Amino acid sequence: MATGMIENWGNIDVYGPIYPFVGSEGFLAIAGIAFWIIWHIWQLKAESREFEEDVEKIKQRGGVGSVLDAEAKRETSDLTGG
């Protein structure tokens, strides 16, 4: 039973590489590394933007102390059921 152009797998060394896209490894590696770097830059910008939004929300709610006090009160009421 043949599964392709190769009839005899006994002397496979004469065929050379038989996987898809032979010769494109360098290009694919460069593309993968470029995608990885671009993704990290995009992620850093997105996280910085989200952090700045959180800082603005905290400032609008009266600062860090007010936010922590409100959170402590909410946690206490959740734990005590009141």
PDB file as gemmi writes it, atoms N, CA and C in Angstrom:
CRYST1    1.000    1.000    1.000  90.00  90.00  90.00 P 1                      
ATOM      1  N   MET A   1       0.847  -1.171   0.000  1.00  0.00           N  
ATOM      2  CA  MET A   1       0.000   0.000   0.000  1.00  0.00           C  
ATOM      3  C   MET A   1       0.895   1.237   0.000  1.00  0.00           C  
ATOM      4  N   ALA A   2       0.725   2.094  -0.950  1.00  0.00           N  
ATOM      5  CA  ALA A   2       1.515   3.318  -1.051  1.00  0.00           C  
ATOM      6  C   ALA A   2       0.734   4.466  -0.432  1.00  0.00           C  
ATOM      7  N   THR A   3       1.441   5.308   0.323  1.00  0.00           N  
ATOM      8  CA  THR A   3       0.809   6.479   0.928  1.00  0.00           C  
ATOM      9  C   THR A   3       1.297   7.769   0.296  1.00  0.00           C  
ATOM     10  N   GLY A   4       1.936   7.679  -0.834  1.00  0.00           N  
ATOM     11  CA  GLY A   4       2.477   8.845  -1.515  1.00  0.00           C  
ATOM     12  C   GLY A   4       3.368   8.395  -2.647  1.00  0.00           C  
ATOM     13  N   MET A   5       4.353   9.192  -2.991  1.00  0.00           N  
ATOM     14  CA  MET A   5       5.242   8.873  -4.097  1.00  0.00           C  
ATOM     15  C   MET A   5       6.310   7.854  -3.717  1.00  0.00           C  
ATOM     16  N   ILE A   6       6.502   7.588  -2.455  1.00  0.00           N  
ATOM     17  CA  ILE A   6       7.550   6.672  -2.004  1.00  0.00           C  
ATOM     18  C   ILE A   6       6.957   5.273  -1.895  1.00  0.00           C  
ATOM     19  N   GLU A   7       7.547   4.349  -2.618  1.00  0.00           N  
ATOM     20  CA  GLU A   7       7.072   2.968  -2.614  1.00  0.00           C  
ATOM     21  C   GLU A   7       7.806   2.112  -1.587  1.00  0.00           C  
ATOM     22  N   ASN A   8       9.097   2.431  -1.329  1.00  0.00           N  
ATOM     23  CA  ASN A   8       9.901   1.607  -0.445  1.00  0.00           C  
ATOM     24  C   ASN A   8      10.562   2.505   0.597  1.00  0.00           C  
ATOM     25  N   TRP A   9      10.222   2.319   1.866  1.00  0.00           N  
ATOM     26  CA  TRP A   9      10.764   3.151   2.950  1.00  0.00           C  
ATOM     27  C   TRP A   9      12.099   2.609   3.452  1.00  0.00           C  
ATOM     28  N   GLY A  10      12.596   1.562   2.869  1.00  0.00           N  
ATOM     29  CA  GLY A  10      13.849   0.954   3.316  1.00  0.00           C  
ATOM     30  C   GLY A  10      15.063   1.814   3.030  1.00  0.00           C  
ATOM     31  N   ASN A  11      15.052   2.580   1.966  1.00  0.00           N  
ATOM     32  CA  ASN A  11      16.198   3.425   1.631  1.00  0.00           C  
ATOM     33  C   ASN A  11      15.775   4.901   1.634  1.00  0.00           C  
ATOM     34  N   ILE A  12      15.236   5.333   2.733  1.00  0.00           N  
ATOM     35  CA  ILE A  12      14.691   6.684   2.865  1.00  0.00           C  
ATOM     36  C   ILE A  12      15.771   7.760   2.763  1.00  0.00           C  
ATOM     37  N   ASP A  13      17.028   7.408   3.023  1.00  0.00           N  
ATOM     38  CA  ASP A  13      18.106   8.397   3.001  1.00  0.00           C  
ATOM     39  C   ASP A  13      18.345   8.977   1.605  1.00  0.00           C  
ATOM     40  N   VAL A  14      17.889   8.341   0.568  1.00  0.00           N  
ATOM     41  CA  VAL A  14      18.099   8.875  -0.779  1.00  0.00           C  
ATOM     42  C   VAL A  14      17.087   9.953  -1.148  1.00  0.00           C  
ATOM     43  N   TYR A  15      16.018  10.071  -0.394  1.00  0.00           N  
ATOM     44  CA  TYR A  15      14.976  11.030  -0.724  1.00  0.00           C  
ATOM     45  C   TYR A  15      15.222  12.416  -0.137  1.00  0.00           C  
ATOM     46  N   GLY A  16      15.955  12.514   0.931  1.00  0.00           N  
ATOM     47  CA  GLY A  16      16.155  13.804   1.595  1.00  0.00           C  
ATOM     48  C   GLY A  16      14.950  14.146   2.452  1.00  0.00           C  
ATOM     49  N   PRO A  17      14.792  15.406   2.804  1.00  0.00           N  
ATOM     50  CA  PRO A  17      13.669  15.779   3.651  1.00  0.00           C  
ATOM     51  C   PRO A  17      12.350  15.608   2.900  1.00  0.00           C  
ATOM     52  N   ILE A  18      11.342  15.078   3.601  1.00  0.00           N  
ATOM     53  CA  ILE A  18      10.050  14.830   2.966  1.00  0.00           C  
ATOM     54  C   ILE A  18       8.902  15.519   3.702  1.00  0.00           C  
ATOM     55  N   TYR A  19       9.222  16.456   4.568  1.00  0.00           N  
ATOM     56  CA  TYR A  19       8.172  17.178   5.283  1.00  0.00           C  
ATOM     57  C   TYR A  19       7.740  18.403   4.475  1.00  0.00           C  
ATOM     58  N   PRO A  20       6.565  18.949   4.765  1.00  0.00           N  
ATOM     59  CA  PRO A  20       6.076  20.098   3.992  1.00  0.00           C  
ATOM     60  C   PRO A  20       6.895  21.364   4.224  1.00  0.00           C  
ATOM     61  N   PHE A  21       6.924  22.232   3.237  1.00  0.00           N  
ATOM     62  CA  PHE A  21       7.571  23.548   3.305  1.00  0.00           C  
ATOM     63  C   PHE A  21       9.075  23.447   3.566  1.00  0.00           C  
ATOM     64  N   VAL A  22       9.733  22.494   2.948  1.00  0.00           N  
ATOM     65  CA  VAL A  22      11.179  22.338   3.091  1.00  0.00           C  
ATOM     66  C   VAL A  22      11.858  23.604   2.586  1.00  0.00           C  
ATOM     67  N   GLY A  23      12.764  24.144   3.372  1.00  0.00           N  
ATOM     68  CA  GLY A  23      13.494  25.350   2.996  1.00  0.00           C  
ATOM     69  C   GLY A  23      12.913  26.624   3.568  1.00  0.00           C  
ATOM     70  N   SER A  24      11.735  26.537   4.169  1.00  0.00           N  
ATOM     71  CA  SER A  24      11.109  27.752   4.696  1.00  0.00           C  
ATOM     72  C   SER A  24      11.317  27.895   6.204  1.00  0.00           C  
ATOM     73  N   GLU A  25      12.177  27.083   6.785  1.00  0.00           N  
ATOM     74  CA  GLU A  25      12.350  27.114   8.238  1.00  0.00           C  
ATOM     75  C   GLU A  25      12.872  28.461   8.719  1.00  0.00           C  
ATOM     76  N   GLY A  26      13.839  29.024   8.002  1.00  0.00           N  
ATOM     77  CA  GLY A  26      14.399  30.320   8.407  1.00  0.00           C  
ATOM     78  C   GLY A  26      13.356  31.416   8.372  1.00  0.00           C  
ATOM     79  N   PHE A  27      12.592  31.464   7.288  1.00  0.00           N  
ATOM     80  CA  PHE A  27      11.538  32.476   7.172  1.00  0.00           C  
ATOM     81  C   PHE A  27      10.494  32.305   8.272  1.00  0.00           C  
ATOM     82  N   LEU A  28      10.078  31.057   8.515  1.00  0.00           N  
ATOM     83  CA  LEU A  28       9.066  30.821   9.548  1.00  0.00           C  
ATOM     84  C   LEU A  28       9.594  31.161  10.943  1.00  0.00           C  
ATOM     85  N   ALA A  29      10.866  30.899  11.194  1.00  0.00           N  
ATOM     86  CA  ALA A  29      11.453  31.253  12.484  1.00  0.00           C  
ATOM     87  C   ALA A  29      11.474  32.769  12.666  1.00  0.00           C  
ATOM     88  N   ILE A  30      11.896  33.489  11.633  1.00  0.00           N  
ATOM     89  CA  ILE A  30      11.921  34.955  11.699  1.00  0.00           C  
ATOM     90  C   ILE A  30      10.510  35.500  11.873  1.00  0.00           C  
ATOM     91  N   ALA A  31       9.544  34.954  11.133  1.00  0.00           N  
ATOM     92  CA  ALA A  31       8.156  35.401  11.259  1.00  0.00           C  
ATOM     93  C   ALA A  31       7.620  35.130  12.663  1.00  0.00           C  
ATOM     94  N   GLY A  32       7.950  33.967  13.220  1.00  0.00           N  
ATOM     95  CA  GLY A  32       7.500  33.630  14.571  1.00  0.00           C  
ATOM     96  C   GLY A  32       8.099  34.553  15.622  1.00  0.00           C  
ATOM     97  N   ILE A  33       9.377  34.842  15.507  1.00  0.00           N  
ATOM     98  CA  ILE A  33      10.035  35.743  16.458  1.00  0.00           C  
ATOM     99  C   ILE A  33       9.477  37.151  16.331  1.00  0.00           C  
ATOM    100  N   ALA A  34       9.248  37.614  15.094  1.00  0.00           N  
ATOM    101  CA  ALA A  34       8.678  38.952  14.877  1.00  0.00           C  
ATOM    102  C   ALA A  34       7.274  39.028  15.472  1.00  0.00           C  
ATOM    103  N   PHE A  35       6.464  37.993  15.240  1.00  0.00           N  
ATOM    104  CA  PHE A  35       5.117  37.967  15.821  1.00  0.00           C  
ATOM    105  C   PHE A  35       5.184  38.006  17.333  1.00  0.00           C  
ATOM    106  N   TRP A  36       6.112  37.269  17.933  1.00  0.00           N  
ATOM    107  CA  TRP A  36       6.274  37.212  19.387  1.00  0.00           C  
ATOM    108  C   TRP A  36       6.628  38.591  19.943  1.00  0.00           C  
ATOM    109  N   ILE A  37       7.563  39.276  19.300  1.00  0.00           N  
ATOM    110  CA  ILE A  37       7.971  40.611  19.755  1.00  0.00           C  
ATOM    111  C   ILE A  37       6.823  41.603  19.603  1.00  0.00           C  
ATOM    112  N   ILE A  38       6.150  41.572  18.450  1.00  0.00           N  
ATOM    113  CA  ILE A  38       5.019  42.487  18.234  1.00  0.00           C  
ATOM    114  C   ILE A  38       3.918  42.224  19.243  1.00  0.00           C  
ATOM    115  N   TRP A  39       3.633  40.954  19.543  1.00  0.00           N  
ATOM    116  CA  TRP A  39       2.602  40.629  20.527  1.00  0.00           C  
ATOM    117  C   TRP A  39       2.975  41.189  21.902  1.00  0.00           C  
ATOM    118  N   HIS A  40       4.253  41.071  22.295  1.00  0.00           N  
ATOM    119  CA  HIS A  40       4.678  41.589  23.592  1.00  0.00           C  
ATOM    120  C   HIS A  40       4.535  43.104  23.655  1.00  0.00           C  
ATOM    121  N   ILE A  41       4.887  43.790  22.591  1.00  0.00           N  
ATOM    122  CA  ILE A  41       4.739  45.247  22.563  1.00  0.00           C  
ATOM    123  C   ILE A  41       3.271  45.621  22.678  1.00  0.00           C  
ATOM    124  N   TRP A  42       2.415  44.948  21.914  1.00  0.00           N  
ATOM    125  CA  TRP A  42       0.974  45.215  21.974  1.00  0.00           C  
ATOM    126  C   TRP A  42       0.431  44.938  23.379  1.00  0.00           C  
ATOM    127  N   GLN A  43       0.858  43.837  23.987  1.00  0.00           N  
ATOM    128  CA  GLN A  43       0.388  43.481  25.327  1.00  0.00           C  
ATOM    129  C   GLN A  43       0.838  44.508  26.363  1.00  0.00           C  
ATOM    130  N   LEU A  44       2.075  44.972  26.267  1.00  0.00           N  
ATOM    131  CA  LEU A  44       2.563  45.987  27.203  1.00  0.00           C  
ATOM    132  C   LEU A  44       1.750  47.276  27.085  1.00  0.00           C  
ATOM    133  N   LYS A  45       1.449  47.697  25.861  1.00  0.00           N  
ATOM    134  CA  LYS A  45       0.656  48.906  25.665  1.00  0.00           C  
ATOM    135  C   LYS A  45      -0.752  48.732  26.218  1.00  0.00           C  
ATOM    136  N   ALA A  46      -1.363  47.572  25.979  1.00  0.00           N  
ATOM    137  CA  ALA A  46      -2.711  47.317  26.468  1.00  0.00           C  
ATOM    138  C   ALA A  46      -2.744  47.304  27.997  1.00  0.00           C  
ATOM    139  N   GLU A  47      -1.774  46.668  28.617  1.00  0.00           N  
ATOM    140  CA  GLU A  47      -1.733  46.608  30.074  1.00  0.00           C  
ATOM    141  C   GLU A  47      -1.446  47.983  30.678  1.00  0.00           C  
ATOM    142  N   SER A  48      -0.600  48.770  30.037  1.00  0.00           N  
ATOM    143  CA  SER A  48      -0.329  50.121  30.525  1.00  0.00           C  
ATOM    144  C   SER A  48      -1.584  50.982  30.454  1.00  0.00           C  
ATOM    145  N   ARG A  49      -2.324  50.858  29.345  1.00  0.00           N  
ATOM    146  CA  ARG A  49      -3.567  51.611  29.189  1.00  0.00           C  
ATOM    147  C   ARG A  49      -4.580  51.202  30.264  1.00  0.00           C  
ATOM    148  N   GLU A  50      -4.696  49.904  30.515  1.00  0.00           N  
ATOM    149  CA  GLU A  50      -5.613  49.418  31.539  1.00  0.00           C  
ATOM    150  C   GLU A  50      -5.196  49.903  32.926  1.00  0.00           C  
ATOM    151  N   PHE A  51      -3.895  49.908  33.197  1.00  0.00           N  
ATOM    152  CA  PHE A  51      -3.391  50.384  34.479  1.00  0.00           C  
ATOM    153  C   PHE A  51      -3.718  51.861  34.677  1.00  0.00           C  
ATOM    154  N   GLU A  52      -3.515  52.660  33.627  1.00  0.00           N  
ATOM    155  CA  GLU A  52      -3.824  54.091  33.718  1.00  0.00           C  
ATOM    156  C   GLU A  52      -5.318  54.313  33.968  1.00  0.00           C  
ATOM    157  N   GLU A  53      -6.168  53.515  33.333  1.00  0.00           N  
ATOM    158  CA  GLU A  53      -7.607  53.622  33.574  1.00  0.00           C  
ATOM    159  C   GLU A  53      -7.942  53.285  35.020  1.00  0.00           C  
ATOM    160  N   ASP A  54      -7.305  52.259  35.562  1.00  0.00           N  
ATOM    161  CA  ASP A  54      -7.533  51.896  36.962  1.00  0.00           C  
ATOM    162  C   ASP A  54      -7.077  53.004  37.902  1.00  0.00           C  
ATOM    163  N   VAL A  55      -5.936  53.620  37.607  1.00  0.00           N  
ATOM    164  CA  VAL A  55      -5.445  54.718  38.437  1.00  0.00           C  
ATOM    165  C   VAL A  55      -6.434  55.885  38.407  1.00  0.00           C  
ATOM    166  N   GLU A  56      -6.975  56.194  37.236  1.00  0.00           N  
ATOM    167  CA  GLU A  56      -7.963  57.272  37.121  1.00  0.00           C  
ATOM    168  C   GLU A  56      -9.223  56.958  37.914  1.00  0.00           C  
ATOM    169  N   LYS A  57      -9.683  55.718  37.858  1.00  0.00           N  
ATOM    170  CA  LYS A  57     -10.879  55.322  38.622  1.00  0.00           C  
ATOM    171  C   LYS A  57     -10.636  55.468  40.119  1.00  0.00           C  
ATOM    172  N   ILE A  58      -9.447  55.080  40.568  1.00  0.00           N  
ATOM    173  CA  ILE A  58      -9.122  55.205  41.990  1.00  0.00           C  
ATOM    174  C   ILE A  58      -9.088  56.669  42.392  1.00  0.00           C  
ATOM    175  N   LYS A  59      -8.520  57.532  41.553  1.00  0.00           N  
ATOM    176  CA  LYS A  59      -8.486  58.961  41.854  1.00  0.00           C  
ATOM    177  C   LYS A  59      -9.900  59.534  41.920  1.00  0.00           C  
ATOM    178  N   GLN A  60     -10.781  59.091  41.041  1.00  0.00           N  
ATOM    179  CA  GLN A  60     -12.156  59.589  41.021  1.00  0.00           C  
ATOM    180  C   GLN A  60     -12.927  59.143  42.256  1.00  0.00           C  
ATOM    181  N   ARG A  61     -12.557  58.005  42.823  1.00  0.00           N  
ATOM    182  CA  ARG A  61     -13.245  57.492  44.004  1.00  0.00           C  
ATOM    183  C   ARG A  61     -12.659  58.031  45.302  1.00  0.00           C  
ATOM    184  N   GLY A  62     -11.718  58.958  45.215  1.00  0.00           N  
ATOM    185  CA  GLY A  62     -11.208  59.594  46.417  1.00  0.00           C  
ATOM    186  C   GLY A  62      -9.830  59.139  46.845  1.00  0.00           C  
ATOM    187  N   GLY A  63      -9.143  58.407  46.032  1.00  0.00           N  
ATOM    188  CA  GLY A  63      -7.788  57.987  46.365  1.00  0.00           C  
ATOM    189  C   GLY A  63      -7.727  56.570  46.879  1.00  0.00           C  
ATOM    190  N   VAL A  64      -6.513  56.141  47.145  1.00  0.00           N  
ATOM    191  CA  VAL A  64      -6.266  54.761  47.549  1.00  0.00           C  
ATOM    192  C   VAL A  64      -6.920  54.447  48.889  1.00  0.00           C  
ATOM    193  N   GLY A  65      -6.829  55.364  49.826  1.00  0.00           N  
ATOM    194  CA  GLY A  65      -7.391  55.133  51.158  1.00  0.00           C  
ATOM    195  C   GLY A  65      -8.887  54.907  51.106  1.00  0.00           C  
ATOM    196  N   SER A  66      -9.600  55.705  50.360  1.00  0.00           N  
ATOM    197  CA  SER A  66     -11.053  55.549  50.243  1.00  0.00           C  
ATOM    198  C   SER A  66     -11.427  54.222  49.607  1.00  0.00           C  
ATOM    199  N   VAL A  67     -10.693  53.852  48.580  1.00  0.00           N  
ATOM    200  CA  VAL A  67     -10.982  52.591  47.892  1.00  0.00           C  
ATOM    201  C   VAL A  67     -10.727  51.409  48.822  1.00  0.00           C  
ATOM    202  N   LEU A  68      -9.630  51.444  49.561  1.00  0.00           N  
ATOM    203  CA  LEU A  68      -9.324  50.351  50.480  1.00  0.00           C  
ATOM    204  C   LEU A  68     -10.325  50.279  51.629  1.00  0.00           C  
ATOM    205  N   ASP A  69     -10.745  51.423  52.142  1.00  0.00           N  
ATOM    206  CA  ASP A  69     -11.759  51.431  53.197  1.00  0.00           C  
ATOM    207  C   ASP A  69     -13.078  50.848  52.697  1.00  0.00           C  
ATOM    208  N   ALA A  70     -13.493  51.251  51.491  1.00  0.00           N  
ATOM    209  CA  ALA A  70     -14.740  50.725  50.923  1.00  0.00           C  
ATOM    210  C   ALA A  70     -14.640  49.221  50.695  1.00  0.00           C  
ATOM    211  N   GLU A  71     -13.493  48.765  50.233  1.00  0.00           N  
ATOM    212  CA  GLU A  71     -13.295  47.337  50.008  1.00  0.00           C  
ATOM    213  C   GLU A  71     -13.311  46.569  51.331  1.00  0.00           C  
ATOM    214  N   ALA A  72     -12.692  47.115  52.355  1.00  0.00           N  
ATOM    215  CA  ALA A  72     -12.693  46.458  53.665  1.00  0.00           C  
ATOM    216  C   ALA A  72     -14.106  46.370  54.226  1.00  0.00           C  
ATOM    217  N   LYS A  73     -14.885  47.437  54.078  1.00  0.00           N  
ATOM    218  CA  LYS A  73     -16.274  47.418  54.553  1.00  0.00           C  
ATOM    219  C   LYS A  73     -17.097  46.388  53.788  1.00  0.00           C  
ATOM    220  N   ARG A  74     -16.891  46.309  52.469  1.00  0.00           N  
ATOM    221  CA  ARG A  74     -17.639  45.342  51.681  1.00  0.00           C  
ATOM    222  C   ARG A  74     -17.273  43.921  52.064  1.00  0.00           C  
ATOM    223  N   GLU A  75     -15.987  43.649  52.266  1.00  0.00           N  
ATOM    224  CA  GLU A  75     -15.538  42.314  52.660  1.00  0.00           C  
ATOM    225  C   GLU A  75     -16.108  41.938  54.039  1.00  0.00           C  
ATOM    226  N   THR A  76     -16.081  42.901  54.959  1.00  0.00           N  
ATOM    227  CA  THR A  76     -16.606  42.635  56.298  1.00  0.00           C  
ATOM    228  C   THR A  76     -18.091  42.326  56.239  1.00  0.00           C  
ATOM    229  N   SER A  77     -18.846  43.092  55.456  1.00  0.00           N  
ATOM    230  CA  SER A  77     -20.276  42.834  55.373  1.00  0.00           C  
ATOM    231  C   SER A  77     -20.553  41.505  54.644  1.00  0.00           C  
ATOM    232  N   ASP A  78     -19.732  41.121  53.709  1.00  0.00           N  
ATOM    233  CA  ASP A  78     -19.901  39.830  53.053  1.00  0.00           C  
ATOM    234  C   ASP A  78     -19.648  38.680  54.011  1.00  0.00           C  
ATOM    235  N   LEU A  79     -18.645  38.832  54.880  1.00  0.00           N  
ATOM    236  CA  LEU A  79     -18.295  37.766  55.809  1.00  0.00           C  
ATOM    237  C   LEU A  79     -19.300  37.650  56.951  1.00  0.00           C  
ATOM    238  N   THR A  80     -19.823  38.779  57.402  1.00  0.00           N  
ATOM    239  CA  THR A  80     -20.747  38.759  58.535  1.00  0.00           C  
ATOM    240  C   THR A  80     -22.194  38.622  58.078  1.00  0.00           C  
ATOM    241  N   GLY A  81     -22.443  38.786  56.790  1.00  0.00           N  
ATOM    242  CA  GLY A  81     -23.816  38.650  56.288  1.00  0.00           C  
ATOM    243  C   GLY A  81     -24.667  39.885  56.561  1.00  0.00           C  
ATOM    244  N   GLY A  82     -24.044  40.998  56.814  1.00  0.00           N  
ATOM    245  CA  GLY A  82     -24.841  42.170  57.129  1.00  0.00           C  
ATOM    246  C   GLY A  82     -24.435  43.286  56.351  1.00  0.00           C  
TER     247      GLY A  82                                                      
END                                                                             
